[in-house]
Amino acid sequence: MIRVLIADSDKNSLDGITNLLANEPEINVIGYAQDGEALLNLVRAGKIPDVVLTDVHLPNMNGILLAQHFSRHFPFIKTIVFTLEDQECYMADAFKSGIKSYINKSISREELLFAIRQVYHGKNYICTHLAAKLAQLFIKGQDTPGLYAEPMIDFSPRELEVLQLIADGATNQEIADQLFTSRRTVEGHRQAMINKTGVRNTPALVKYAMRYQLLKSTPPKTDIEKQKHHNHTVNL
């Protein structure tokens, strides 16, 4: 029996996939969710699948980050991206994240079942509709642009302030002093952003911020500006 978890933000699509697999004797759909974090919580709660079937576009944690998290922390869980998204950058990022299969929602029921079986047995699979696109990507030998022009995660204005200061190299205490808050609050914002993005640590969080252009480029301070800052600090 192949245990499957499904993640899809569209309720109609989610119901359709679940119903499609419901009568298949060798597949057991053990749960589903409409966002990445909720699906991850199912796994943390003990619903351990053999295969995760996920769309790319999910709130809270997109399908690519979800696959990356499974690859790092639950390598025995195999991820299939099942989506209408066929741009090269999505496919490239998906395979870099550790997925086993990338298939289009327009495929037949038989091909979907075939893909699940292939992945369950440790093989990779990409549907015929997308194989040519991926082949062209490899032939070009060029890096692809980022997955999204805009980040999938919504940060609060205060979180973005903390994120900017983290990237600038400020310590938790320095950030707390600049934002007139407590060090514990700053640590809470940092951990919240790590949890939202699904990254492992602070350097990975900064890399995520750079990738999605969340950071402002700040020119290095001149000697005069440094001296002014020093004098201001001394006066305080």
Residue pairs with C-beta under 8 A, 6 or more apart in sequence:
1 26
1 27
1 28
2 26
2 27
2 28
2 50
2 51
2 116
2 117
2 120
3 28
3 30
3 48
3 49
3 50
3 51
4 21
4 27
4 28
4 29
4 30
4 49
4 50
4 51
4 52
4 53
4 116
5 29
5 30
5 31
5 32
5 33
5 39
5 42
5 43
5 47
5 49
5 51
5 52
5 53
6 14
6 17
6 18
6 29
6 31
6 32
6 33
6 52
6 53
6 54
7 32
7 33
7 34
7 35
7 36
7 38
7 39
7 52
7 53
7 54
7 55
7 58
7 63
7 66
8 14
8 17
8 32
8 34
8 54
8 55
8 58
8 82
9 34
9 35
9 55
9 57
9 58
9 59
10 34
10 55
11 34
13 55
13 105
14 32
14 34
17 53
17 82
18 29
18 32
20 109
20 112
21 27
21 29
21 112
21 113
22 29
24 113
26 117
27 113
27 116
30 47
30 49
31 39
31 42
31 47
31 49
32 39
33 39
33 41
33 42
34 58
34 59
35 58
35 59
35 60
35 61
36 54
36 58
36 59
36 60
36 61
36 62
36 63
36 65
36 66
36 198
37 60
37 61
37 196
37 198
38 60
39 52
39 54
39 58
39 66
40 61
40 66
40 69
40 198
43 49
43 70
43 74
43 77
48 74
48 77
49 77
50 77
50 78
50 120
51 77
51 78
51 79
51 80
51 116
51 119
51 120
52 66
52 67
52 70
52 77
52 78
52 79
52 80
53 80
53 82
53 116
54 63
54 66
54 67
54 79
54 80
54 81
54 82
55 63
55 81
55 82
55 83
55 85
56 62
56 63
56 64
56 81
56 83
56 85
56 90
56 94
57 63
57 83
57 85
57 152
58 66
58 152
59 152
60 153
60 196
61 69
61 152
61 153
61 196
61 197
61 198
62 147
62 148
62 152
63 81
63 83
63 94
64 81
64 90
64 93
64 94
64 97
64 147
65 97
65 152
65 197
65 198
65 199
66 79
66 198
67 79
67 81
67 94
67 97
67 98
67 99
68 97
68 98
68 198
69 198
70 77
70 79
70 98
71 79
71 97
71 98
71 99
72 98
72 200
75 98
78 100
78 119
78 120
78 122
79 97
79 98
79 99
79 100
79 101
80 99
80 100
80 101
80 102
80 103
80 115
80 116
80 119
80 125
81 94
81 99
81 101
81 102
81 103
82 103
82 104
82 105
82 112
83 90
83 102
83 103
83 104
83 105
84 104
84 105
84 106
86 104
86 129
86 130
86 133
88 133
88 134
88 136
88 137
88 144
89 144
89 145
89 146
89 147
90 147
91 102
91 126
91 130
91 133
91 134
91 137
92 137
92 144
93 144
93 146
93 147
94 102
95 102
100 118
100 119
100 122
100 123
100 124
100 125
101 115
101 118
101 119
101 124
101 125
101 126
102 126
102 127
102 130
102 134
103 111
103 112
103 115
103 125
103 126
103 127
103 130
104 127
104 129
104 130
106 129
107 115
107 127
107 129
111 127
114 125
115 125
115 127
118 124
118 125
119 125
126 134
137 144
146 211
146 212
148 212
150 212
151 208
151 212
151 214
153 193
153 196
153 197
155 163
155 193
155 196
155 214
158 179
158 189
159 189
159 192
159 193
160 214
161 179
162 175
162 179
162 186
162 189
162 190
162 193
163 193
163 205
163 206
163 209
163 214
163 215
164 215
164 216
165 174
165 175
165 178
165 179
166 175
166 190
166 202
166 205
166 206
167 206
167 209
167 210
167 215
168 218
170 178
172 183
172 186
172 187
172 190
173 183
175 186
176 182
176 183
176 185
176 186
179 186
190 202
190 205
193 205
194 200
194 201
194 202
194 204
194 205
197 205
197 208
199 205
199 207
199 208
206 215
208 214
209 215
221 229
